[in-house]
Amino acid sequence: MSKEFESEIFTAVKEEIERIESERYNSKNPVLVVTSKDSTKDIVIKILSAERMGAPLKIHSTSFNPAEDLAKKNLSIGKRALNSWQFRKSMDHLSLAAIQTTDKTIQQKVNLYKQLNKLLKAIIQANPERAVRNLQPIFKDIRLSIEKYDLFDKAEQQHYLQLLDLLFNFVEALTKKEVASLTHQLLARCSISLMNSEYLAAYIWLYKIYLLNKDSFTTIANKNERLKEVLVNLKEYLSIETGLSEELDDSPTIAKSGDLRDIFIDLLTEIYDVNFLEKTKEILSFPPFKST
């Protein structure tokens, strides 16, 4: 394929996409029809445009959406990304799925997971003292939406409503300043900071975890000189790096934030007698519905 021909194809596809977007904006549902009079170039343009925009493609009497499998794939990626707290990646794939699908059931699922994305992000970032007051309206809106998703069967609706109940219980625990719940929230924040290469922030969340669980950490550290040194160095490091210390000494040598997080997870697992990271992921996620 020559560069000139390739350029003509992509220019025509861009124009077709703009036309589809314009028609959809005006509440129309454009269908791309392949006829016997179409040239190879015309057919390629229509197929590419249909796939990229999730528009129905009609060949003779048969109509189908060539992007439907891509929509399902992007929905699946969006769900997984949400449950690993990659909120931007999740929303990007959900938005792609929304463009690509013409399936009403998939559309409702995409809409639900967009709502859940915003909710979960808000919970992890919430000020604990105001969590219930600030998040209660979001929970209410999602509940009302789920009841309106008429293409979900009753078991699926109930599945997501129960997940909302569990999360709201967690939000209430944050407002009540329950230490375990506050620690789960901080561990999620630390993990997100590490994913975003925000290492100083990760150290701050870890230090807050230490302060919340100080008595338990101290008890363990009293039996472990290495851990005691780590905790002292962490405090000194943050004091210098955040400018709270008036001293201009060099920061102490300290474990990488990711390694330190793993050390803290082991400590929390010992303190709470549960795999603490797995428990955090279990609480702050939305397992997809599985029909029996």
Secondary structure, DSSP 4 states (H G I P E B T S, - for coil): --HHHHHHHHHHHHHHHHHHHHHHHTT----EEE-TT--HHHHHHHHHHHHHHT--EEETTEEE-TTHHHHHHHHHHHHHHHHTT-HHHHHHHHHHHHHH---HHHHHHHHHHHHHHHHHHHHHH--GGGHHHHHHHHHHHHHHHHHH-TTS-HHHHHHHHHHHHHHHHHHHHHHTT-HHHHHHHHHHHHHHHHHTT-HHHHHHHHHHHHHHTHHHHHHHHTT-HHHHHHHHHHHHHHHHHTT--S--PPPPP---HHHHHHHHHHHHHHHHTS-HHHHHHHHT--PPP---
